[in-house]
Amino acid sequence: MRLLITGGLGFIGSNFILHAMQKYPKIKITNIDAQLEGSNIKNLQSLKNKSNYRYVKGNITNQKLIKKLVSQTDIVFNFAAESHVDRSIINPKPFINSNVYGTYVILEAVKKFNKKLIQISTDEVFGSLKHESASESFPLKPSSPYAASKAAAEHLVNSYYATYATDVIISRCTNNYGPRQFPEKLIPKTIILATRNKKIPIYGNGKNIRDWIFVFDHCEALCKILEKGKSGESYNISASNEISNIIIVKKILELLGKPFSLIKFVKDRPGHDYRYSLNSSKLYKKTNWKPSVSLEKGLEHTINWYLKNRDWWNKLSTKKFGRIN
């Protein structure tokens, strides 16, 4: 089996590559990544001399390169995306370029060479939900430019299935956490700022709710979708760990032995969704996948990883430690 992973130097992409290499010993993986915001070449240093792993520096908007790489593979996992909501509010253009046009370029190549695409999407395409959990059939109602670009990509993917019978699957996951996550995200930012005894800024009153999943569980869910997923379908991935931002930060501070006085509430961001929530019963039923890592164990593992891998984040720009997502 030959996989083309886009955005494989990012948080989820790199963890998926490591997971897949271990799960499928005979697999061959090509990783294309442009090394933009959120990518880190250190994430996959352990694979540098592996004969069944190849890294190509490049952008998914490069049609010639994508056609060449897709022609040499069996299945494409499209992790590549601009993904930070705050940056999408400041400047939406890179998000449209990467998340929409980049997906189009991949779809064209997949269609041309009759390959399979698994498009990695997000729970944010459904927008803010008051009480219910979104099933796969829920209408898309994105709030931020980032979420809108991911929703647009989903519509493109579905249109290629309907119009050209292209072999495509969409996966949507809730908030991931774990090793190798870029410091602009809530959990690593909190860990790093707390270890430096610096203030941890939280938007509004901190009561916005997210459903958290350990990245290893997400990777295993994607393997189940690879093995048992049906073309033209979408699958939600969640671990039923709905918790407010303020509580997750307090849990981290408690595990680190740091005072809650480090928390600093700041002005809320525009269009800040209150709650995301996914219903993953379809995935459970069709693939028998279930999350295996509890929030408590996952947080402990994540904190230990960041404490043991200070060189991974220590030299990153201090501007990454601004407001919390």
Residue pairs with C-beta under 8 A, 6 or more apart in sequence:
1 24
1 26
1 27
1 28
1 74
1 75
2 27
2 28
2 29
2 30
2 72
2 73
2 74
2 75
3 20
3 27
3 28
3 29
3 30
3 73
3 74
3 75
3 76
3 77
4 29
4 30
4 32
4 69
4 70
4 72
4 73
4 75
4 76
4 77
5 13
5 16
5 17
5 29
5 30
5 31
5 32
5 76
5 77
5 79
6 13
6 32
6 33
6 60
6 76
6 77
6 78
6 79
6 80
6 102
6 106
7 13
7 32
7 33
7 39
7 60
7 78
7 79
7 80
7 81
8 14
8 16
8 17
8 29
8 31
8 32
8 33
8 44
8 55
8 79
9 31
9 33
9 35
9 39
9 40
9 41
9 43
9 44
9 55
10 33
10 38
10 39
10 40
10 43
10 79
10 80
10 83
10 182
11 38
11 43
11 176
11 178
11 180
11 181
11 182
11 185
11 215
12 79
12 120
12 176
12 215
12 218
12 219
13 31
13 33
13 77
13 79
13 80
14 40
14 43
14 44
14 180
15 178
15 179
15 180
15 215
15 216
15 218
15 219
16 77
16 79
16 218
16 219
16 222
17 29
17 31
17 44
17 47
17 53
18 44
18 46
18 47
19 216
19 219
19 220
19 223
20 27
20 29
20 219
20 223
21 27
21 29
21 47
21 50
21 52
21 53
23 223
26 52
27 52
28 52
28 53
28 54
29 52
29 53
29 54
30 54
30 55
30 56
30 69
30 72
30 73
31 44
31 53
31 54
31 55
31 56
32 55
32 56
32 57
32 58
32 60
32 65
32 66
32 69
32 80
33 39
33 55
33 56
33 57
33 58
33 80
34 57
34 58
34 59
34 60
34 80
35 41
35 57
36 82
36 98
37 82
37 84
37 87
37 182
38 83
38 84
38 182
38 184
40 180
40 182
40 312
42 312
43 180
44 53
44 55
47 53
56 65
56 69
58 65
59 65
59 98
59 102
60 66
60 78
60 80
60 98
60 102
60 103
60 105
60 106
61 97
61 98
61 101
61 102
61 105
62 105
63 105
63 108
63 109
66 105
66 106
66 109
67 108
67 109
67 112
67 113
69 109
70 76
70 106
70 109
70 110
70 112
70 113
70 115
71 109
71 113
73 115
74 115
74 116
75 115
75 116
75 117
75 118
75 226
76 106
76 110
76 115
76 116
76 117
76 118
77 118
77 120
77 222
78 102
78 103
78 106
78 117
78 118
78 119
78 120
79 120
80 98
80 102
81 98
81 99
81 102
81 120
81 150
82 88
82 94
82 95
82 98
82 99
82 146
82 149
83 122
83 146
84 146
84 184
84 185
84 325
85 124
85 144
85 146
85 147
85 269
85 325
86 184
86 269
86 322
86 323
86 325
87 94
87 95
87 146
88 95
88 144
88 145
88 146
88 149
89 144
89 145
89 269
89 270
89 271
92 145
92 146
92 149
95 145
95 146
95 149
96 145
96 149
96 152
98 149
99 146
99 149
99 150
99 152
99 153
100 149
100 152
100 153
100 156
103 119
103 153
103 156
103 157
104 156
106 117
107 117
107 156
107 157
107 160
107 166
107 168
109 115
110 116
110 117
110 160
110 166
110 167
110 168
111 160
111 164
111 166
114 167
115 167
116 167
116 168
116 169
116 231
117 157
117 166
117 167
117 168
117 169
118 168
118 169
118 170
118 171
118 222
118 225
118 226
118 229
119 153
119 154
119 157
119 168
119 169
119 170
119 171
120 171
120 173
120 222
121 150
121 153
121 154
121 170
121 171
121 172
121 173
121 234
122 147
122 150
122 172
122 173
123 134
123 172
123 173
123 174
123 175
123 211
123 236
123 238
123 276
123 277
123 278
124 142
124 143
124 144
124 146
124 147
124 150
124 273
124 276
125 140
125 141
125 142
125 147
125 150
125 151
125 154
125 172
126 134
126 138
126 139
126 140
126 141
126 142
126 276
126 278
127 140
127 141
127 142
127 143
127 147
127 273
128 143
128 273
128 274
128 275
128 276
129 275
129 276
129 277
130 274
130 275
132 277
133 238
133 277
133 278
133 279
134 236
134 277
134 278
134 279
135 236
135 279
135 281
135 282
136 172
136 233
136 234
136 235
136 236
136 282
140 151
140 154
140 155
142 148
142 150
142 151
143 271
143 273
144 271
144 273
154 170
154 234
157 168
157 170
158 168
158 170
158 232
160 166
160 168
161 167
161 168
161 231
161 232
167 231
168 231
168 232
169 225
169 229
169 230
169 231
169 232
169 233
169 234
169 235
170 233
170 234
170 235
171 221
171 222
171 225
171 234
171 235
171 236
171 237
172 234
172 235
172 236
172 237
172 278
173 213
173 218
173 221
173 236
173 237
173 238
173 278
174 210
174 211
174 212
174 213
174 237
174 238
174 239
174 276
174 277
174 278
175 186
175 210
175 211
175 212
175 213
175 276
176 212
176 213
176 214
176 215
176 218
177 185
177 186
177 187
177 188
177 212
177 213
177 214
177 215
177 298
177 299
177 302
178 214
178 215
178 216
178 298
178 301
178 302
178 305
179 215
179 301
179 302
179 305
179 306
179 309
180 215
180 312
181 187
181 188
181 215
181 302
182 188
182 320
183 189
183 192
183 313
183 316
183 320
183 321
184 320
184 322
184 325
185 325
186 210
186 245
186 248
186 249
186 324
186 325
187 248
187 252
187 299
187 302
188 302
188 306
188 313
189 200
189 320
189 321
189 324
189 325
190 200
190 248
190 249
190 252
190 253
190 324
191 252
191 256
191 302
191 303
191 306
191 307
192 306
192 313
192 321
193 199
193 200
193 262
193 321
194 200
194 252
194 253
194 256
194 258
194 262
195 256
195 306
195 307
197 258
197 262
198 262
198 321
199 262
199 263
199 264
200 249
200 253
200 262
200 263
200 264
200 324
201 264
201 265
201 266
201 322
201 323
201 324
202 245
202 246
202 249
202 263
202 264
202 265
202 266
202 324
203 245
203 265
203 266
203 267
203 268
203 269
203 272
203 323
203 324
204 265
204 267
204 268
204 272
205 246
205 265
206 244
206 245
206 246
206 249
206 263
206 265
207 244
207 245
207 246
207 274
208 244
208 245
208 272
208 273
208 274
208 275
209 242
209 243
209 244
209 245
209 274
209 275
209 276
209 277
210 242
210 243
210 245
210 248
210 275
210 276
211 238
211 239
211 240
211 241
211 242
211 243
211 276
211 277
211 278
212 239
212 241
212 243
212 248
212 295
212 298
213 237
213 238
213 239
213 241
213 291
214 239
214 291
214 293
214 295
214 297
214 298
214 301
214 302
216 292
216 293
217 239
217 291
217 292
217 293
218 237
220 289
220 292
221 235
221 237
221 283
221 287
221 289
222 237
224 283
224 287
224 288
224 289
225 235
225 283
225 287
227 287
228 286
228 287
229 235
229 286
229 287
230 286
235 280
235 282
235 283
235 286
235 287
236 278
236 279
236 280
236 282
236 283
237 278
237 280
237 283
238 277
238 278
238 279
238 280
239 291
239 293
239 295
240 280
240 291
241 295
242 275
242 277
243 295
245 324
246 263
249 263
249 324
250 260
250 263
251 295
251 299
252 299
252 303
253 259
253 260
253 262
253 263
255 299
255 300
255 303
256 303
266 323
269 323
283 289
284 290
293 301
306 312
306 313
